[in-house]
Amino acid sequence: ELDVQVMETRKRVLGEEHPSTLTSMNNLALTLKSHGSTQKAISLLKHCCKLLIATLGPQHPDTISSRRTLSTW
């Protein structure tokens, strides 16, 4: 629940495409996956990857890391 609050606060204050918001989104996806909510995690991480590509570019380390994680799920 804390991960959700952090992401929502960052989204509201910084915007959905801010790198800090995207980090929180990635963290929430990891938490969801670890708690067995795999489909929610995949959906969130796919959305996060799209935003990372649009915001930071496909070669940014954060984008690559998130895409690599998604490919293993």
PyMOL Python script that loads the backbone (N, CA, C, O; Angstrom):
from pymol import cmd

cmd.read_pdbstr("""\
ATOM      1  N   GLU A   1       0.816  -1.197   0.000  1.00  0.00           N
ATOM      2  CA  GLU A   1       0.000   0.000   0.000  1.00  0.00           C
ATOM      3  C   GLU A   1       0.862   1.265   0.000  1.00  0.00           C
ATOM      4  O   GLU A   1       0.491   2.269  -0.608  1.00  0.00           O
ATOM      5  N   LEU A   2       1.992   1.221   0.668  1.00  0.00           N
ATOM      6  CA  LEU A   2       2.878   2.379   0.693  1.00  0.00           C
ATOM      7  C   LEU A   2       3.395   2.694  -0.709  1.00  0.00           C
ATOM      8  O   LEU A   2       3.487   3.859  -1.095  1.00  0.00           O
ATOM      9  N   ASP A   3       3.732   1.653  -1.467  1.00  0.00           N
ATOM     10  CA  ASP A   3       4.193   1.868  -2.846  1.00  0.00           C
ATOM     11  C   ASP A   3       3.129   2.569  -3.688  1.00  0.00           C
ATOM     12  O   ASP A   3       3.452   3.416  -4.521  1.00  0.00           O
ATOM     13  N   VAL A   4       1.871   2.220  -3.473  1.00  0.00           N
ATOM     14  CA  VAL A   4       0.766   2.858  -4.201  1.00  0.00           C
ATOM     15  C   VAL A   4       0.689   4.329  -3.818  1.00  0.00           C
ATOM     16  O   VAL A   4       0.547   5.190  -4.687  1.00  0.00           O
ATOM     17  N   GLN A   5       0.780   4.623  -2.530  1.00  0.00           N
ATOM     18  CA  GLN A   5       0.704   6.011  -2.068  1.00  0.00           C
ATOM     19  C   GLN A   5       1.846   6.847  -2.629  1.00  0.00           C
ATOM     20  O   GLN A   5       1.639   7.978  -3.070  1.00  0.00           O
ATOM     21  N   VAL A   6       3.044   6.291  -2.610  1.00  0.00           N
ATOM     22  CA  VAL A   6       4.205   7.017  -3.138  1.00  0.00           C
ATOM     23  C   VAL A   6       4.022   7.305  -4.625  1.00  0.00           C
ATOM     24  O   VAL A   6       4.244   8.429  -5.076  1.00  0.00           O
ATOM     25  N   MET A   7       3.619   6.292  -5.383  1.00  0.00           N
ATOM     26  CA  MET A   7       3.434   6.485  -6.819  1.00  0.00           C
ATOM     27  C   MET A   7       2.345   7.516  -7.102  1.00  0.00           C
ATOM     28  O   MET A   7       2.532   8.403  -7.936  1.00  0.00           O
ATOM     29  N   GLU A   8       1.220   7.406  -6.420  1.00  0.00           N
ATOM     30  CA  GLU A   8       0.119   8.345  -6.649  1.00  0.00           C
ATOM     31  C   GLU A   8       0.512   9.770  -6.268  1.00  0.00           C
ATOM     32  O   GLU A   8       0.145  10.718  -6.962  1.00  0.00           O
ATOM     33  N   THR A   9       1.246   9.929  -5.182  1.00  0.00           N
ATOM     34  CA  THR A   9       1.691  11.264  -4.771  1.00  0.00           C
ATOM     35  C   THR A   9       2.660  11.842  -5.792  1.00  0.00           C
ATOM     36  O   THR A   9       2.538  13.003  -6.185  1.00  0.00           O
ATOM     37  N   ARG A  10       3.605  11.046  -6.214  1.00  0.00           N
ATOM     38  CA  ARG A  10       4.561  11.528  -7.218  1.00  0.00           C
ATOM     39  C   ARG A  10       3.855  11.850  -8.533  1.00  0.00           C
ATOM     40  O   ARG A  10       4.188  12.832  -9.195  1.00  0.00           O
ATOM     41  N   LYS A  11       2.898  11.035  -8.902  1.00  0.00           N
ATOM     42  CA  LYS A  11       2.150  11.282 -10.138  1.00  0.00           C
ATOM     43  C   LYS A  11       1.415  12.618 -10.052  1.00  0.00           C
ATOM     44  O   LYS A  11       1.409  13.402 -11.002  1.00  0.00           O
ATOM     45  N   ARG A  12       0.799  12.861  -8.903  1.00  0.00           N
ATOM     46  CA  ARG A  12       0.035  14.092  -8.720  1.00  0.00           C
ATOM     47  C   ARG A  12       0.951  15.323  -8.670  1.00  0.00           C
ATOM     48  O   ARG A  12       0.644  16.353  -9.268  1.00  0.00           O
ATOM     49  N   VAL A  13       2.066  15.209  -7.959  1.00  0.00           N
ATOM     50  CA  VAL A  13       2.952  16.356  -7.750  1.00  0.00           C
ATOM     51  C   VAL A  13       3.907  16.578  -8.925  1.00  0.00           C
ATOM     52  O   VAL A  13       4.110  17.712  -9.360  1.00  0.00           O
ATOM     53  N   LEU A  14       4.485  15.504  -9.429  1.00  0.00           N
ATOM     54  CA  LEU A  14       5.521  15.622 -10.458  1.00  0.00           C
ATOM     55  C   LEU A  14       5.038  15.345 -11.876  1.00  0.00           C
ATOM     56  O   LEU A  14       5.650  15.787 -12.848  1.00  0.00           O
ATOM     57  N   GLY A  15       3.932  14.605 -11.983  1.00  0.00           N
ATOM     58  CA  GLY A  15       3.431  14.198 -13.290  1.00  0.00           C
ATOM     59  C   GLY A  15       3.783  12.749 -13.565  1.00  0.00           C
ATOM     60  O   GLY A  15       4.747  12.213 -13.019  1.00  0.00           O
ATOM     61  N   GLU A  16       2.984  12.124 -14.423  1.00  0.00           N
ATOM     62  CA  GLU A  16       3.143  10.694 -14.680  1.00  0.00           C
ATOM     63  C   GLU A  16       4.456  10.350 -15.378  1.00  0.00           C
ATOM     64  O   GLU A  16       4.979   9.251 -15.192  1.00  0.00           O
ATOM     65  N   GLU A  17       4.992  11.262 -16.173  1.00  0.00           N
ATOM     66  CA  GLU A  17       6.189  10.956 -16.955  1.00  0.00           C
ATOM     67  C   GLU A  17       7.494  11.366 -16.276  1.00  0.00           C
ATOM     68  O   GLU A  17       8.567  11.203 -16.857  1.00  0.00           O
ATOM     69  N   HIS A  18       7.418  11.888 -15.069  1.00  0.00           N
ATOM     70  CA  HIS A  18       8.632  12.279 -14.345  1.00  0.00           C
ATOM     71  C   HIS A  18       9.430  11.020 -13.984  1.00  0.00           C
ATOM     72  O   HIS A  18       8.843  10.011 -13.593  1.00  0.00           O
ATOM     73  N   PRO A  19      10.748  11.069 -14.109  1.00  0.00           N
ATOM     74  CA  PRO A  19      11.561   9.892 -13.793  1.00  0.00           C
ATOM     75  C   PRO A  19      11.318   9.315 -12.392  1.00  0.00           C
ATOM     76  O   PRO A  19      11.337   8.096 -12.219  1.00  0.00           O
ATOM     77  N   SER A  20      11.095  10.162 -11.407  1.00  0.00           N
ATOM     78  CA  SER A  20      10.831   9.659 -10.050  1.00  0.00           C
ATOM     79  C   SER A  20       9.507   8.914  -9.980  1.00  0.00           C
ATOM     80  O   SER A  20       9.391   7.909  -9.279  1.00  0.00           O
ATOM     81  N   THR A  21       8.516   9.404 -10.700  1.00  0.00           N
ATOM     82  CA  THR A  21       7.225   8.716 -10.757  1.00  0.00           C
ATOM     83  C   THR A  21       7.387   7.365 -11.435  1.00  0.00           C
ATOM     84  O   THR A  21       6.814   6.369 -10.994  1.00  0.00           O
ATOM     85  N   LEU A  22       8.160   7.334 -12.499  1.00  0.00           N
ATOM     86  CA  LEU A  22       8.379   6.084 -13.224  1.00  0.00           C
ATOM     87  C   LEU A  22       9.142   5.071 -12.373  1.00  0.00           C
ATOM     88  O   LEU A  22       8.893   3.869 -12.463  1.00  0.00           O
ATOM     89  N   THR A  23      10.065   5.552 -11.554  1.00  0.00           N
ATOM     90  CA  THR A  23      10.761   4.661 -10.622  1.00  0.00           C
ATOM     91  C   THR A  23       9.773   4.062  -9.631  1.00  0.00           C
ATOM     92  O   THR A  23       9.824   2.867  -9.339  1.00  0.00           O
ATOM     93  N   SER A  24       8.874   4.895  -9.115  1.00  0.00           N
ATOM     94  CA  SER A  24       7.853   4.402  -8.185  1.00  0.00           C
ATOM     95  C   SER A  24       6.922   3.408  -8.862  1.00  0.00           C
ATOM     96  O   SER A  24       6.516   2.418  -8.254  1.00  0.00           O
ATOM     97  N   MET A  25       6.584   3.669 -10.113  1.00  0.00           N
ATOM     98  CA  MET A  25       5.718   2.769 -10.870  1.00  0.00           C
ATOM     99  C   MET A  25       6.406   1.410 -11.048  1.00  0.00           C
ATOM    100  O   MET A  25       5.779   0.362 -10.890  1.00  0.00           O
ATOM    101  N   ASN A  26       7.683   1.442 -11.373  1.00  0.00           N
ATOM    102  CA  ASN A  26       8.458   0.213 -11.522  1.00  0.00           C
ATOM    103  C   ASN A  26       8.498  -0.552 -10.193  1.00  0.00           C
ATOM    104  O   ASN A  26       8.304  -1.768 -10.164  1.00  0.00           O
ATOM    105  N   ASN A  27       8.747   0.162  -9.110  1.00  0.00           N
ATOM    106  CA  ASN A  27       8.802  -0.473  -7.791  1.00  0.00           C
ATOM    107  C   ASN A  27       7.467  -1.103  -7.416  1.00  0.00           C
ATOM    108  O   ASN A  27       7.429  -2.200  -6.858  1.00  0.00           O
ATOM    109  N   LEU A  28       6.381  -0.414  -7.720  1.00  0.00           N
ATOM    110  CA  LEU A  28       5.056  -0.957  -7.425  1.00  0.00           C
ATOM    111  C   LEU A  28       4.814  -2.230  -8.231  1.00  0.00           C
ATOM    112  O   LEU A  28       4.256  -3.196  -7.711  1.00  0.00           O
ATOM    113  N   ALA A  29       5.225  -2.238  -9.484  1.00  0.00           N
ATOM    114  CA  ALA A  29       5.068  -3.444 -10.307  1.00  0.00           C
ATOM    115  C   ALA A  29       5.833  -4.616  -9.698  1.00  0.00           C
ATOM    116  O   ALA A  29       5.326  -5.738  -9.665  1.00  0.00           O
ATOM    117  N   LEU A  30       7.037  -4.365  -9.221  1.00  0.00           N
ATOM    118  CA  LEU A  30       7.827  -5.420  -8.580  1.00  0.00           C
ATOM    119  C   LEU A  30       7.138  -5.935  -7.322  1.00  0.00           C
ATOM    120  O   LEU A  30       7.120  -7.139  -7.065  1.00  0.00           O
ATOM    121  N   THR A  31       6.572  -5.021  -6.540  1.00  0.00           N
ATOM    122  CA  THR A  31       5.853  -5.411  -5.323  1.00  0.00           C
ATOM    123  C   THR A  31       4.625  -6.237  -5.661  1.00  0.00           C
ATOM    124  O   THR A  31       4.370  -7.266  -5.034  1.00  0.00           O
ATOM    125  N   LEU A  32       3.864  -5.791  -6.651  1.00  0.00           N
ATOM    126  CA  LEU A  32       2.674  -6.541  -7.067  1.00  0.00           C
ATOM    127  C   LEU A  32       3.051  -7.957  -7.491  1.00  0.00           C
ATOM    128  O   LEU A  32       2.388  -8.923  -7.113  1.00  0.00           O
ATOM    129  N   LYS A  33       4.113  -8.073  -8.271  1.00  0.00           N
ATOM    130  CA  LYS A  33       4.559  -9.392  -8.740  1.00  0.00           C
ATOM    131  C   LYS A  33       4.951 -10.276  -7.566  1.00  0.00           C
ATOM    132  O   LYS A  33       4.607 -11.457  -7.529  1.00  0.00           O
ATOM    133  N   SER A  34       5.669  -9.706  -6.611  1.00  0.00           N
ATOM    134  CA  SER A  34       6.130 -10.508  -5.474  1.00  0.00           C
ATOM    135  C   SER A  34       4.989 -10.947  -4.568  1.00  0.00           C
ATOM    136  O   SER A  34       5.132 -11.903  -3.805  1.00  0.00           O
ATOM    137  N   HIS A  35       3.852 -10.250  -4.648  1.00  0.00           N
ATOM    138  CA  HIS A  35       2.675 -10.612  -3.858  1.00  0.00           C
ATOM    139  C   HIS A  35       1.662 -11.426  -4.660  1.00  0.00           C
ATOM    140  O   HIS A  35       0.537 -11.643  -4.209  1.00  0.00           O
ATOM    141  N   GLY A  36       2.062 -11.873  -5.844  1.00  0.00           N
ATOM    142  CA  GLY A  36       1.215 -12.766  -6.618  1.00  0.00           C
ATOM    143  C   GLY A  36       0.237 -12.112  -7.572  1.00  0.00           C
ATOM    144  O   GLY A  36      -0.558 -12.805  -8.206  1.00  0.00           O
ATOM    145  N   SER A  37       0.275 -10.795  -7.687  1.00  0.00           N
ATOM    146  CA  SER A  37      -0.617 -10.086  -8.616  1.00  0.00           C
ATOM    147  C   SER A  37       0.103  -9.898  -9.951  1.00  0.00           C
ATOM    148  O   SER A  37       0.368  -8.776 -10.382  1.00  0.00           O
ATOM    149  N   THR A  38       0.407 -11.007 -10.583  1.00  0.00           N
ATOM    150  CA  THR A  38       1.244 -10.992 -11.777  1.00  0.00           C
ATOM    151  C   THR A  38       0.633 -10.198 -12.923  1.00  0.00           C
ATOM    152  O   THR A  38       1.333  -9.407 -13.556  1.00  0.00           O
ATOM    153  N   GLN A  39      -0.640 -10.385 -13.205  1.00  0.00           N
ATOM    154  CA  GLN A  39      -1.255  -9.675 -14.332  1.00  0.00           C
ATOM    155  C   GLN A  39      -1.275  -8.164 -14.104  1.00  0.00           C
ATOM    156  O   GLN A  39      -1.022  -7.399 -15.034  1.00  0.00           O
ATOM    157  N   LYS A  40      -1.572  -7.729 -12.884  1.00  0.00           N
ATOM    158  CA  LYS A  40      -1.534  -6.295 -12.575  1.00  0.00           C
ATOM    159  C   LYS A  40      -0.112  -5.766 -12.727  1.00  0.00           C
ATOM    160  O   LYS A  40       0.104  -4.676 -13.255  1.00  0.00           O
ATOM    161  N   ALA A  41       0.850  -6.551 -12.261  1.00  0.00           N
ATOM    162  CA  ALA A  41       2.249  -6.146 -12.347  1.00  0.00           C
ATOM    163  C   ALA A  41       2.691  -6.003 -13.799  1.00  0.00           C
ATOM    164  O   ALA A  41       3.352  -5.029 -14.159  1.00  0.00           O
ATOM    165  N   ILE A  42       2.328  -6.966 -14.620  1.00  0.00           N
ATOM    166  CA  ILE A  42       2.698  -6.923 -16.038  1.00  0.00           C
ATOM    167  C   ILE A  42       2.070  -5.714 -16.716  1.00  0.00           C
ATOM    168  O   ILE A  42       2.738  -4.999 -17.464  1.00  0.00           O
ATOM    169  N   SER A  43       0.809  -5.488 -16.460  1.00  0.00           N
ATOM    170  CA  SER A  43       0.115  -4.349 -17.059  1.00  0.00           C
ATOM    171  C   SER A  43       0.774  -3.030 -16.658  1.00  0.00           C
ATOM    172  O   SER A  43       0.999  -2.160 -17.498  1.00  0.00           O
ATOM    173  N   LEU A  44       1.080  -2.892 -15.374  1.00  0.00           N
ATOM    174  CA  LEU A  44       1.704  -1.662 -14.888  1.00  0.00           C
ATOM    175  C   LEU A  44       3.102  -1.495 -15.468  1.00  0.00           C
ATOM    176  O   LEU A  44       3.480  -0.396 -15.875  1.00  0.00           O
ATOM    177  N   LEU A  45       3.867  -2.572 -15.509  1.00  0.00           N
ATOM    178  CA  LEU A  45       5.230  -2.464 -16.027  1.00  0.00           C
ATOM    179  C   LEU A  45       5.239  -2.196 -17.530  1.00  0.00           C
ATOM    180  O   LEU A  45       6.121  -1.487 -18.014  1.00  0.00           O
ATOM    181  N   LYS A  46       4.292  -2.737 -18.272  1.00  0.00           N
ATOM    182  CA  LYS A  46       4.178  -2.415 -19.702  1.00  0.00           C
ATOM    183  C   LYS A  46       3.929  -0.920 -19.883  1.00  0.00           C
ATOM    184  O   LYS A  46       4.554  -0.272 -20.722  1.00  0.00           O
ATOM    185  N   HIS A  47       3.007  -0.384 -19.084  1.00  0.00           N
ATOM    186  CA  HIS A  47       2.702   1.046 -19.153  1.00  0.00           C
ATOM    187  C   HIS A  47       3.944   1.862 -18.792  1.00  0.00           C
ATOM    188  O   HIS A  47       4.266   2.850 -19.451  1.00  0.00           O
ATOM    189  N   CYS A  48       4.627   1.437 -17.745  1.00  0.00           N
ATOM    190  CA  CYS A  48       5.843   2.115 -17.311  1.00  0.00           C
ATOM    191  C   CYS A  48       6.894   2.102 -18.423  1.00  0.00           C
ATOM    192  O   CYS A  48       7.537   3.121 -18.677  1.00  0.00           O
ATOM    193  N   CYS A  49       7.071   0.973 -19.076  1.00  0.00           N
ATOM    194  CA  CYS A  49       8.052   0.873 -20.163  1.00  0.00           C
ATOM    195  C   CYS A  49       7.718   1.817 -21.316  1.00  0.00           C
ATOM    196  O   CYS A  49       8.611   2.448 -21.882  1.00  0.00           O
ATOM    197  N   LYS A  50       6.448   1.915 -21.659  1.00  0.00           N
ATOM    198  CA  LYS A  50       6.037   2.845 -22.723  1.00  0.00           C
ATOM    199  C   LYS A  50       6.395   4.279 -22.355  1.00  0.00           C
ATOM    200  O   LYS A  50       6.902   5.038 -23.180  1.00  0.00           O
ATOM    201  N   LEU A  51       6.121   4.640 -21.100  1.00  0.00           N
ATOM    202  CA  LEU A  51       6.436   5.993 -20.645  1.00  0.00           C
ATOM    203  C   LEU A  51       7.942   6.217 -20.572  1.00  0.00           C
ATOM    204  O   LEU A  51       8.424   7.297 -20.915  1.00  0.00           O
ATOM    205  N   LEU A  52       8.682   5.217 -20.134  1.00  0.00           N
ATOM    206  CA  LEU A  52      10.142   5.339 -20.082  1.00  0.00           C
ATOM    207  C   LEU A  52      10.723   5.559 -21.473  1.00  0.00           C
ATOM    208  O   LEU A  52      11.598   6.405 -21.654  1.00  0.00           O
ATOM    209  N   ILE A  53      10.245   4.807 -22.450  1.00  0.00           N
ATOM    210  CA  ILE A  53      10.727   4.966 -23.825  1.00  0.00           C
ATOM    211  C   ILE A  53      10.424   6.377 -24.325  1.00  0.00           C
ATOM    212  O   ILE A  53      11.278   7.025 -24.930  1.00  0.00           O
ATOM    213  N   ALA A  54       9.204   6.848 -24.069  1.00  0.00           N
ATOM    214  CA  ALA A  54       8.802   8.180 -24.531  1.00  0.00           C
ATOM    215  C   ALA A  54       9.557   9.292 -23.805  1.00  0.00           C
ATOM    216  O   ALA A  54       9.866  10.326 -24.397  1.00  0.00           O
ATOM    217  N   THR A  55       9.847   9.080 -22.542  1.00  0.00           N
ATOM    218  CA  THR A  55      10.452  10.130 -21.720  1.00  0.00           C
ATOM    219  C   THR A  55      11.978  10.100 -21.737  1.00  0.00           C
ATOM    220  O   THR A  55      12.620  11.129 -21.947  1.00  0.00           O
ATOM    221  N   LEU A  56      12.549   8.934 -21.518  1.00  0.00           N
ATOM    222  CA  LEU A  56      14.002   8.827 -21.380  1.00  0.00           C
ATOM    223  C   LEU A  56      14.693   8.236 -22.600  1.00  0.00           C
ATOM    224  O   LEU A  56      15.904   8.372 -22.770  1.00  0.00           O
ATOM    225  N   GLY A  57      13.907   7.579 -23.446  1.00  0.00           N
ATOM    226  CA  GLY A  57      14.471   6.958 -24.641  1.00  0.00           C
ATOM    227  C   GLY A  57      14.728   5.475 -24.432  1.00  0.00           C
ATOM    228  O   GLY A  57      14.861   5.009 -23.301  1.00  0.00           O
ATOM    229  N   PRO A  58      14.796   4.737 -25.537  1.00  0.00           N
ATOM    230  CA  PRO A  58      14.928   3.280 -25.452  1.00  0.00           C
ATOM    231  C   PRO A  58      16.286   2.794 -24.943  1.00  0.00           C
ATOM    232  O   PRO A  58      16.400   1.652 -24.498  1.00  0.00           O
ATOM    233  N   GLN A  59      17.307   3.636 -25.002  1.00  0.00           N
ATOM    234  CA  GLN A  59      18.647   3.213 -24.586  1.00  0.00           C
ATOM    235  C   GLN A  59      19.014   3.644 -23.168  1.00  0.00           C
ATOM    236  O   GLN A  59      20.112   3.351 -22.695  1.00  0.00           O
ATOM    237  N   HIS A  60      18.109   4.330 -22.497  1.00  0.00           N
ATOM    238  CA  HIS A  60      18.395   4.758 -21.124  1.00  0.00           C
ATOM    239  C   HIS A  60      18.470   3.525 -20.224  1.00  0.00           C
ATOM    240  O   HIS A  60      17.690   2.588 -20.396  1.00  0.00           O
ATOM    241  N   PRO A  61      19.398   3.516 -19.268  1.00  0.00           N
ATOM    242  CA  PRO A  61      19.529   2.356 -18.377  1.00  0.00           C
ATOM    243  C   PRO A  61      18.238   1.967 -17.644  1.00  0.00           C
ATOM    244  O   PRO A  61      17.974   0.778 -17.465  1.00  0.00           O
ATOM    245  N   ASP A  62      17.436   2.941 -17.221  1.00  0.00           N
ATOM    246  CA  ASP A  62      16.174   2.625 -16.537  1.00  0.00           C
ATOM    247  C   ASP A  62      15.199   1.927 -17.483  1.00  0.00           C
ATOM    248  O   ASP A  62      14.504   0.988 -17.093  1.00  0.00           O
ATOM    249  N   THR A  63      15.159   2.394 -18.720  1.00  0.00           N
ATOM    250  CA  THR A  63      14.286   1.777 -19.720  1.00  0.00           C
ATOM    251  C   THR A  63      14.727   0.345 -19.995  1.00  0.00           C
ATOM    252  O   THR A  63      13.909  -0.575 -20.026  1.00  0.00           O
ATOM    253  N   ILE A  64      16.006   0.170 -20.192  1.00  0.00           N
ATOM    254  CA  ILE A  64      16.546  -1.164 -20.472  1.00  0.00           C
ATOM    255  C   ILE A  64      16.271  -2.111 -19.312  1.00  0.00           C
ATOM    256  O   ILE A  64      15.873  -3.256 -19.524  1.00  0.00           O
ATOM    257  N   SER A  65      16.481  -1.643 -18.098  1.00  0.00           N
ATOM    258  CA  SER A  65      16.254  -2.475 -16.916  1.00  0.00           C
ATOM    259  C   SER A  65      14.796  -2.903 -16.798  1.00  0.00           C
ATOM    260  O   SER A  65      14.509  -4.072 -16.540  1.00  0.00           O
ATOM    261  N   SER A  66      13.881  -1.966 -16.984  1.00  0.00           N
ATOM    262  CA  SER A  66      12.454  -2.290 -16.880  1.00  0.00           C
ATOM    263  C   SER A  66      12.015  -3.231 -17.990  1.00  0.00           C
ATOM    264  O   SER A  66      11.233  -4.152 -17.755  1.00  0.00           O
ATOM    265  N   ARG A  67      12.512  -3.005 -19.187  1.00  0.00           N
ATOM    266  CA  ARG A  67      12.156  -3.889 -20.303  1.00  0.00           C
ATOM    267  C   ARG A  67      12.723  -5.294 -20.092  1.00  0.00           C
ATOM    268  O   ARG A  67      12.081  -6.288 -20.432  1.00  0.00           O
ATOM    269  N   ARG A  68      13.918  -5.367 -19.536  1.00  0.00           N
ATOM    270  CA  ARG A  68      14.522  -6.671 -19.243  1.00  0.00           C
ATOM    271  C   ARG A  68      13.687  -7.409 -18.189  1.00  0.00           C
ATOM    272  O   ARG A  68      13.420  -8.602 -18.329  1.00  0.00           O
ATOM    273  N   THR A  69      13.281  -6.702 -17.147  1.00  0.00           N
ATOM    274  CA  THR A  69      12.435  -7.307 -16.112  1.00  0.00           C
ATOM    275  C   THR A  69      11.145  -7.823 -16.724  1.00  0.00           C
ATOM    276  O   THR A  69      10.739  -8.956 -16.464  1.00  0.00           O
ATOM    277  N   LEU A  70      10.505  -7.004 -17.531  1.00  0.00           N
ATOM    278  CA  LEU A  70       9.245  -7.394 -18.163  1.00  0.00           C
ATOM    279  C   LEU A  70       9.427  -8.641 -19.029  1.00  0.00           C
ATOM    280  O   LEU A  70       8.552  -9.507 -19.063  1.00  0.00           O
ATOM    281  N   SER A  71      10.538  -8.732 -19.715  1.00  0.00           N
ATOM    282  CA  SER A  71      10.762  -9.883 -20.603  1.00  0.00           C
ATOM    283  C   SER A  71      10.911 -11.197 -19.833  1.00  0.00           C
ATOM    284  O   SER A  71      10.728 -12.270 -20.407  1.00  0.00           O
ATOM    285  N   THR A  72      11.237 -11.124 -18.558  1.00  0.00           N
ATOM    286  CA  THR A  72      11.384 -12.349 -17.759  1.00  0.00           C
ATOM    287  C   THR A  72      10.078 -12.783 -17.112  1.00  0.00           C
ATOM    288  O   THR A  72       9.991 -13.881 -16.562  1.00  0.00           O
ATOM    289  N   TRP A  73       9.063 -11.928 -17.173  1.00  0.00           N
ATOM    290  CA  TRP A  73       7.766 -12.247 -16.563  1.00  0.00           C
ATOM    291  C   TRP A  73       6.910 -12.935 -17.577  1.00  0.00           C
ATOM    292  O   TRP A  73       5.771 -13.295 -17.281  1.00  0.00           O
TER     293      TRP A  73
END
""", "prot")
cmd.dss("prot")
cmd.show_as("cartoon", "prot")
cmd.util.cbc("prot")
cmd.orient("prot")
